[in-house]
Structures are given as C-alpha cells and as structure tokens.
Amino acid sequence: MRWVRPRRTFPEHLRAREISGVDRAQGAARLARLRALALSTHMELSPAHHEAVTVLSLDPVENRFLLSAAADASLALYDVTDRPTDPNAKAVSIEPLAIVHRRQAGAHRYGVTSLQWFPHDTGLFASSGHDGLIKLWDTNELCVACEFKLPGRAHCLAMSLAAASHTLIAAASDGSNAIQLCDPVTGSATQMLSGHCAPPWALCWSMTHPHQLVSGGEDRSIRVWDVRRCGRTHREGETWLWWRAESGRAGQSRSSGDGGVG
C-alpha cells in the first residue's frame, strides 16, 4: 500500500514558509505571532471612497503613511501610526489626512490602477489610472508635479527601491507591447523596452540591482531587463533573458538592435 502525503491547507503552507530555514526558537516565535494575528481592536480607518478600493501603498521610509485609491478615481492619505490604548477601550476611527476626488484639478478621470511612494522620500508618490496617465504627486500640496501620457489604460507602474543614480518610473499599458520608462527629472518618457508580443501587465524592480527590471505580459512570458542597455541606447547583439509559460523553461533572445527582442 502506497503512503500518500496529506495535502496541506493554505494556512499550513504559510506557516511552513515562515518557519523554514530557522532554528526552533525562532520558528516557535514566528508561529506564535502568526497565530496571534487579528484585526486591530484600537484602530479603524474611516472609509474615504465610494467604490471598490483597488490599491494600497505604505510608505517605506517611516511605515507610517498609507495611500489608498479606488475605482472611482479618488485617492486618500492616512496616518496609521500605532497608538496603543486601553485594551478595553473602543477602537478609534482614523480619518484621512487628505482626500483627492475625481472632480478636483489634476485628479485621475477613471479608476486608479497603481500607487507607489517615491523611494526614500515621503514628499512624492506616483499613481497610474485607466485614463492612461502616470502622475507624480507632491504629498504636502496634494497636487500633480508632472504627468506622463501612455498609449492606453495603465496597468501598473514601478519604481526601484535600490536605485541611487536614477528615478525612473516603469509603466505598462494597453495600446503598446513596450514598457515605458518615464523620467521625472526631465519630465519625459526617455526609453521604451520592446520585447513582449502582447501588452505587459506586471512590473517589478530588483531589490539588489538598481538597473534590473522584471516584466510579465499577456504573452505569458517573463522578461528580465537591464535598463542601461535598452531602447535608443541598446547595442546590437545584446542578450536578454526570458521565460515563457507554455514551455516552462528559461531561454535567451538576441536583440535586433532597435530595442526589440526576437
């Protein structure tokens, strides 16, 4: 008779992932924290949107300011600093520090698809929307510092947390198979990364290599880019890494010299 390992539940998978690779004491401590997870009993965030919340972003500098955005194109800013109170006291409702509605000057016209704080600085954040715009916001004034027009509805944006030499915003949208690289310093879209056979949907910068960007697209491929060697600055014969879902294997492609990948 063949023994079959019982299938793990999702919570069991999470526990195993959290405690793997650590000693027993650390594992026990992590497991205890996981079991103690619960909704806050002393803090509630007052609703600020009239339609579904689509994206959240917590600032990486102080872990204090939370941005939220919704399908009604509104944005809200909260201060989520933990303020311990009497355990038996009623939860305090936290009102937004500021709200941007669709009708306000500079606001998105349609639903917001992505939000991200500017790396290492809570004075700026970026947003993308179904109106095909990438907007860079001044947090203190809640006004748009600059914006970039995309070919279609924006799917997502991403900024590198590891970069010290650039402030590029990578963006993906409908209407183009290329990834746009927008530069807030010059106020223009400086480069395009061409290689996907269909619009890209997901973007992620490396946490250790400031010029490495990973993208996933509707063509079911995942591509790794070095943004220093793309678009107009691309050299003939550069090799790009890619992974395609139907093959389940990684591979390499040679560039055509115009930024494309064959």
Phi, psi and omega per residue, in radians:
M1 nan 2.271 -3.077
R2 -1.537 2.272 3.117
W3 -1.455 2.316 -3.138
V4 -1.983 2.201 3.125
R5 -1.155 2.228 3.121
P6 -1.074 2.474 -3.124
R7 -1.253 2.332 -3.138
R8 -1.339 2.577 2.986
T9 -1.398 2.898 -3.130
F10 -1.052 -0.796 3.089
P11 -1.028 -0.614 3.113
E12 -1.168 -0.661 3.064
H13 -1.059 -0.757 3.140
L14 -1.092 -0.780 3.133
R15 -1.069 -0.792 -3.123
A16 -1.074 -0.697 3.140
R17 -1.163 -0.686 -3.089
E18 -1.221 -0.603 -3.021
I19 -1.772 -0.037 3.133
S20 -1.240 2.508 3.053
G21 1.354 0.216 3.106
V22 -2.238 2.850 -3.140
D23 -1.285 3.018 -3.034
R24 -1.100 -0.702 -3.116
A25 -1.111 -0.793 3.110
Q26 -1.131 -0.716 3.131
G27 -1.091 -0.730 3.130
A28 -1.134 -0.684 3.135
A29 -1.139 -0.774 3.130
R30 -1.118 -0.724 3.135
L31 -1.110 -0.683 3.113
A32 -1.101 -0.709 3.112
R33 -1.143 -0.706 3.125
L34 -1.080 -0.736 -3.119
R35 -1.225 -0.401 -3.117
A36 -1.560 -0.050 -3.127
L37 -1.054 2.319 3.130
A38 -2.818 2.870 3.065
L39 -1.099 2.533 3.112
S40 -1.063 2.376 3.129
T41 -1.696 -0.058 -3.093
H42 -2.212 0.098 3.131
M43 -2.542 2.289 3.033
E44 -2.331 2.472 3.110
L45 -1.649 2.151 -3.136
S46 -1.176 2.331 -3.127
P47 -1.032 2.423 -3.117
A48 -2.157 -0.120 -3.038
H49 -2.075 2.693 3.141
H50 -1.758 -0.185 3.076
E51 -2.277 -3.110 -3.020
A52 -0.998 2.390 3.027
V53 -1.284 2.215 -3.047
T54 -1.832 -0.430 -3.079
V55 -2.771 2.584 3.095
L56 -2.277 2.639 3.071
S57 -2.607 2.131 3.107
L58 -1.745 2.329 -3.047
D59 -1.109 2.378 -3.061
P60 -1.458 -0.073 -3.090
V61 -1.510 -0.970 -3.098
E62 -1.934 -0.149 -3.039
N63 0.921 0.707 -3.035
R64 -2.077 -0.719 -3.025
F65 -1.744 2.218 -3.110
L66 -1.952 2.230 3.029
L67 -1.752 2.461 3.025
S68 -2.331 2.636 3.123
A69 -2.492 2.791 -3.007
A70 -2.438 3.019 3.130
A71 -1.191 -0.280 3.100
D72 -1.540 0.213 3.085
A73 1.292 0.142 3.138
S74 -1.495 2.690 3.059
L75 -2.176 2.573 3.086
A76 -2.441 2.582 3.137
L77 -2.136 2.211 3.141
Y78 -2.107 2.625 2.934
D79 -1.772 1.917 -3.046
V80 -1.847 0.491 3.064
T81 -0.980 2.253 -3.121
D82 -1.275 2.162 -3.140
R83 -2.104 1.552 -3.104
P84 -0.988 2.391 3.116
T85 -2.320 -3.033 3.078
D86 -1.023 2.201 -3.118
P87 -0.968 -0.455 -3.112
N88 -1.598 -0.078 -3.116
A89 -1.302 2.717 3.119
K90 -1.237 2.510 -3.126
A91 -1.052 2.420 3.135
V92 -1.523 2.305 3.113
S93 -1.496 2.097 -3.107
I94 -1.623 2.053 3.114
E95 -1.455 2.631 3.096
P96 -1.101 2.509 3.038
L97 -1.201 -0.561 -3.135
A98 -2.806 2.653 3.096
I99 -2.337 2.393 3.023
V100 -1.974 2.108 3.131
H101 -1.718 2.837 -3.107
R102 -0.961 -0.629 -3.053
R103 -1.369 -0.188 -3.122
Q104 -1.303 2.655 3.135
A105 -1.045 2.299 3.103
G106 1.521 -0.180 -3.088
A107 -1.261 2.777 3.033
H108 -1.146 2.590 3.129
R109 -1.501 -0.501 -3.111
Y110 -2.266 -3.117 -3.018
G111 -0.902 2.530 3.128
V112 -1.551 2.308 -3.057
T113 -1.842 -0.366 -3.076
S114 -2.718 2.585 3.094
L115 -2.459 2.475 3.000
Q116 -2.722 2.350 3.033
W117 -1.189 2.585 3.045
F118 -1.135 2.306 -3.111
P119 -1.009 2.319 3.037
H120 1.169 0.241 -3.091
D121 -2.740 2.075 3.126
T122 -1.504 0.103 3.138
G123 -1.406 -0.201 -3.113
L124 -2.448 2.616 2.970
F125 -2.601 2.803 -3.100
A126 -2.086 2.626 3.109
S127 -2.448 2.706 3.042
S128 -2.305 2.699 -3.079
G129 -2.555 3.025 3.097
H130 -1.235 -0.108 3.050
D131 -1.441 0.041 3.087
G132 1.351 0.411 -3.104
L133 -2.087 2.467 2.916
I134 -1.816 2.183 -3.102
K135 -2.086 2.331 3.030
L136 -1.823 2.114 -2.997
W137 -1.845 2.495 2.924
D138 -1.501 2.005 -3.040
T139 -1.116 -0.704 -3.078
N140 -1.148 -0.701 -3.110
E141 -1.688 -0.224 -3.026
L142 0.848 0.853 3.059
C143 -2.232 2.790 -3.081
V144 -1.430 2.155 3.110
A145 -1.419 -0.694 3.050
C146 -2.827 2.825 3.122
E147 -2.518 2.765 -3.105
F148 -2.256 2.366 3.141
K149 -1.627 2.252 3.107
L150 -1.795 2.878 -3.100
P151 -1.170 -0.388 -3.119
G152 -2.771 -2.832 3.137
R153 -1.051 2.264 -3.114
A154 -1.293 2.321 3.072
H155 -1.562 -0.784 -3.081
C156 -2.889 2.909 3.001
L157 -2.408 2.843 3.119
A158 -2.716 2.433 3.039
M159 -2.144 2.540 -3.089
S160 -1.373 2.247 3.063
L161 -1.448 -0.253 -3.088
A162 -1.691 -0.216 -3.022
A163 -1.336 2.371 3.027
A164 -2.048 -0.283 -3.060
S165 -1.850 -0.075 3.101
H166 -2.594 2.822 3.108
T167 -2.224 0.621 -3.064
L168 -1.132 2.467 3.012
I169 -1.911 2.020 3.073
A170 -1.524 2.390 -3.087
A171 -2.441 2.528 3.104
A172 -2.202 2.528 -3.072
S173 -2.680 2.964 2.941
D174 -1.172 2.859 3.030
G175 1.468 -0.039 3.131
S176 -2.753 2.503 3.052
N177 -1.568 -0.021 -3.090
A178 -1.707 2.710 3.027
I179 -1.643 2.279 3.118
Q180 -1.582 2.388 3.021
L181 -1.919 1.927 -3.087
C182 -1.781 2.370 -3.092
D183 -1.981 1.888 3.128
P184 -1.091 -0.405 -3.125
V185 -1.183 -0.763 -3.139
T186 -1.640 -0.297 -3.122
G187 1.308 0.394 -3.112
S188 -2.424 2.807 3.044
A189 -1.445 1.829 -2.949
T190 -1.400 -0.576 -3.037
Q191 -2.538 2.850 2.999
M192 -2.268 2.404 3.082
L193 -1.778 1.880 -3.108
S194 -1.804 2.329 -3.116
G195 3.043 -0.563 3.077
H196 -1.253 2.622 3.112
C197 -1.650 -0.010 3.109
A198 -2.681 2.902 -3.086
P199 -0.983 2.369 3.030
P200 -1.269 2.611 -3.097
W201 -2.130 -0.338 -3.061
A202 -2.418 2.462 -3.133
L203 -2.374 2.505 3.116
C204 -2.698 2.202 3.077
W205 -1.480 2.606 3.053
S206 -1.143 2.531 3.101
M207 -1.473 -0.194 -3.098
T208 -2.086 -0.432 -3.136
H209 -1.996 1.860 -2.993
P210 -1.115 -0.314 -3.117
H211 -1.871 0.151 -3.110
Q212 -1.791 2.206 -3.120
L213 -2.176 2.422 3.103
V214 -2.005 2.395 -3.138
S215 -2.306 2.603 3.046
G216 -2.228 2.451 -3.019
G217 -2.263 3.070 3.087
E218 -1.124 -0.338 3.106
D219 -1.402 0.109 3.084
R220 1.201 0.322 3.106
S221 -1.891 2.667 3.036
I222 -2.055 2.232 -3.060
R223 -2.182 2.495 3.133
V224 -1.924 2.174 -3.055
W225 -2.031 2.568 2.887
D226 -1.872 1.899 -2.988
V227 -1.227 -0.154 3.059
R228 -1.353 -0.248 -3.024
R229 -2.226 0.953 -3.068
C230 -2.434 3.009 3.051
G231 0.919 -2.326 -3.062
R232 -1.171 -0.452 -3.122
T233 -1.577 0.086 -3.083
H234 -1.203 2.367 3.139
R235 -1.720 2.546 3.113
E236 -0.995 2.307 3.016
G237 1.544 0.148 3.110
E238 -1.171 2.563 -3.139
T239 -1.829 2.311 3.130
W240 -2.018 2.546 3.073
L241 -1.590 2.508 3.092
W242 -2.610 2.831 3.089
W243 -2.456 2.253 -3.097
R244 -2.057 2.394 -2.995
A245 -1.112 -0.692 -3.027
E246 -1.194 -0.468 3.129
S247 -1.605 -0.483 -3.120
G248 1.235 0.247 -3.112
R249 -2.289 2.716 3.089
A250 -1.475 2.800 3.116
G251 -2.737 -2.998 3.111
Q252 -2.332 2.588 3.080
S253 -2.239 2.593 3.109
R254 -1.731 2.442 -3.113
S255 -1.357 2.791 3.116
S256 -1.687 -0.035 3.111
G257 1.677 -0.233 3.126
D258 -1.896 0.276 -3.137
G259 1.685 -0.159 -3.128
G260 -1.490 2.887 3.106
V261 -2.164 2.222 -3.087
G262 -1.675 nan nan
